[in-house]
Amino acid sequence: MASSEDTEGSLTPVDFIQLQHYMEYSSQRVKDVIKEFQPGGRLAQHSFKERVDAVGFCLFLKTYLEVDDFPADFCQRLFHYFQHVEHDTSGKSPLPEGECYKDCLLLDILLNAHLFVWVYFILRGGVFLRDVSCYFSVLEEGQPREKLEFTFKLYDKDCNQLLDSSEVDRIITQMMRAADYLGWDATELRPVLKDMMTAIDVDGSGTVTLEEWVKGGMNNVPLLVLLGLKMTERDGQHIWRMKHFNKPTYCSVCHSMLLGLGKQGLCCTFCKYTVHSHCANKNPEPCARTFVRSKKEIGVAAHDWIKADKSTKCRVCHKKIKTLAGRRCVWCQEMVSSVCVFGHEFENISLLDIIYCLHGPYTPSQSLLNVTPDGHILQIVSIPNIHPLLVFVNPKSGGKQGLRVLRKFQYLLNPRQVYNLSNGGPAPGLHFFRNLREFRILVCGGDGTVGWLLDAIDKENLQVHPPIAVLPLGTGNDLARCLRWGGGYDGSDLREILKEVEASELVPMDRWSIQVIPDDPQEAGDPVPYEIINNYFSVGVDASIAHRFHSMREKYPQRFNSRRKNKLWYLEFATSETISASCKRLKECLTIECRGKFVDLSSMSLEGIAVLNIPSMHGGSNLWGESKKPNSGPGVEHSEIITDPELLKTISQDMSDKLLEVVGLEGAIEMGQIYTGLKSAGHRLAQTSQITIRLTIKALPMQIDGEPWMQPPCTIHIRHKNQANMLMAAPTKSTGFFHHK
């Protein structure tokens, strides 16, 4: 174990990653939180002489990260880190002994008594709030001008609207610390930032004005990438991100090899054009265009060639392409030598080319569906027998998997048909495509993301509801399983996924409205998460497990950052629920009425009731089970209510039949037995087109499509709402273990 001297004033990479995980689940902004510490703010008593005390720092973290139980030891390490930064840079004296002792007592109460010795050590002085604010703002998403202006104001210590050399050095130091923890090659970055600071002082006065700072910063690619800013200003502009290359890679501008142990180069997310950090400002080749500028170009296949460093053979002459002597088409991925690019015609047979040609012809129109930052009015024109694909990605689904999928699709497809759901949800993409009558949607995320998209489609009032395919990135992915898209994306080639979407078949899926009417409107209860059921509704044991999982994830989001970890947590909560049996004697607490007919629960000892629209729940359990064939005579006729136990044995599930299945569960052990195949199904109670559930006596946990809440006594009505168009993948040919199904 490292000594205190070895680790003094530093954060480990694990600490930094943990901090990023907290930030992913926070909706707060640094600039809003620090207002609470200014005169008149809610936390102003914790700030003094431009510093914040230890208690205030802890409250800053809890407010900014929206975490009530922020780990005490982590809080102390962060405080010590920023205090060490201050000792290194300012040389100012620590707090007076009396103030230190007062804060020590407060922090001892706020954190943990056994950490008292550490507290006194770290409370020798406060920390500058501007250092804390700048550090966290570097990790936030934001617009370039806004973040640059914010940074300027933070470091303009004397408020004279100028940055002197010491203030500029402090900015560089903070940027370098953040870059170091982000894994960048800091040896290359520091001179770039130094040169930038020199260059933006246009008049050579030795100080930097706000205008100079913003103008210089907006034109410096490495700085914008470091700040995590969006740089899309015009068509053909690269969208850079830092990347580490595991094999020899050459800069497309200076043709030199990218060297370094960290993330030593910039790579365009859209076209994979690669450069040194310091070469990004030297007029590299433009990125691929994303729209055509004349109606004459609509539907005309065209390659878009960029310089590429890839060791392969030319498609035309079949000779090996030398380093940086090749060209790659952004849309069809074909590689040819620079000599063979011109004077040859190439067939564009890729689906991606067709989609590319459809998107964004520049045509002035009264209906402004999309306008680029540089003033181009974009419009989609429909082409017969073509089904464009609109892709939505939830980057927070599946840990880091969602972000990787987003970047990959932005590379494989036209970026204008790929939407990040963190940026405004589904509405912008649906609105852009609303005039097309035939297009398809691929949603990449969990079942909750699919439900979010279905609700958005209802609100958008589209001419035709587009069919939806699913790339499962969540934990349960029950809907994706039923539609043959699998239980979770395993990282396989996304080109194959696109082919499967093209070959999929349309199936309608029922959707159900749910109305919860509390017996006592004044009684406090959790808000009902949804008004629509797409997959299932349940009350009792499984909802209790989901509620415990949800509550723990809200408290400690960093512990729930992978599908594997989430399943282990579910197992732990299921075990504790088995011991506590918090939902036993369920029949004494509720009644179930199906179209005026009450379901008899008197002969069963149940801890849970599930109402199913699809044949999958709990991440792959078929609670209804396989159905027996009728002994003789014709098949069972369609009926809006069936409760006969023998007849129910012959009833199969169908997500398109406008009927729901009601199943009883004995407890968490039975759930586990069904999941593992030791038991075939739960207790079939009814199949019906309408359900009323009356909850009496006490509050019980409930869930809709995996979102749980605690519900006081109430009456619940479930009725058919509409049908959504879904895409079902073709039956799996391979049953191999590594197949993504």
Secondary structure, 3 states (H helix, E strand, C coil): CCCHHHHCCCCCHHHHHHHHHHHHCCCCCHHHHHHHHCCCCCCHHHEECCEECHHHHHHHHHHHHCCCCCCHHHHHHHHHHHHHHHHHHCCCCCCCHHHHHHHHHHHHHHCCHHHHHHHHHHCCCCEEHHHHHHHHHHHCCECHHHHHHHHHHHHCCCCCCEECHHHHHHHHHHHHHHHHHCCECHHHHHHHHHHHHHHHCCCCCCCEEHHHHHHHHHCCHHHHHHCCECCCCCCCCCCEEEECCCCCCECCCCCCECCCCCECEEEECCCCCEECHHHCCCCCCCCCCCCCCCHHHCCCCCCCEEEECCCCECCCCCCECCCCCEEEECCCCCEEEHHHHCCCCCCCCCHHHHHHHHCCCECCCCCCCEECCCCCEECCCCCCCCCCEEEEECCCCCCCHHHHHHHHHHHHCCHHHEEECCCCCCHHHHHHHCCCCCCEEEEEECHHHHHHHHHHHHHHCCCCCCCEEEEECCCCCHHHHHCCCCCCCCCCCHHHHHHHHHHCEEEEEEEEEEEEEECCCCCCCCCCCCCEECCEEEEEHHHHHHHHHHHHHHHCHHHCCCHHHHHHHHHHHHHHHHHHCCCCCHHHCEEEEECCEECCCCCCCCCEEEEECCCCECCCECCCCCCCCCCCCCCCCCCCEECCHHHHCCCCCCCCCCCEEEEEECCHHHHHHHHHCCCCCCEEEEEECEEEEEECCCCEEEEECCEEEEECCEEEEEEEEEEEEEEECCCCCCCCCCCCC
